[in-house]
Amino acid sequence: MALHPQIAALAAQLEDLAAFLRSRGDRKWSGRVELCAHLVADSNFTGVDHFLRLFEGDDSLEHLVLGDPASDNRLDELRKVTRALAQRLAREEGAAD
């Protein structure tokens, strides 16, 4: 069965973010994001919740800096797009309840 387009888009964005982090040598965050991607790809809403929780606290994905301006700009773009997709799905899930 094919995934809903928004779920498929989020899963793909999560994979892109995880791959980017991995390519920059980050194992901690890439692994966490990859877990979320797998959950979302399995239509498990826990992946959306888990991803959004990665932005909470002082040591969060939101505060990650790679140290290279070009990489940090790309990371900001990926975080922004991926987080927006996850927030949209979370709002829709909340409205459906």
Number of C-alpha atoms within 10 A of each C-alpha: 3 6 13 10 9 13 22 17 17 23 28 17 21 31 21 18 24 24 17 17 20 16 11 13 11 14 13 10 17 22 15 15 26 21 18 27 27 16 18 26 21 14 16 14 17 12 23 25 16 17 24 18 12 16 16 12 10 9 10 12 19 15 11 14 13 15 8 10 10 10 15 14 13 14 19 15 13 18 18 12 15 23 19 14 19 26 16 14 18 16 10 11 11 9 8 7 5
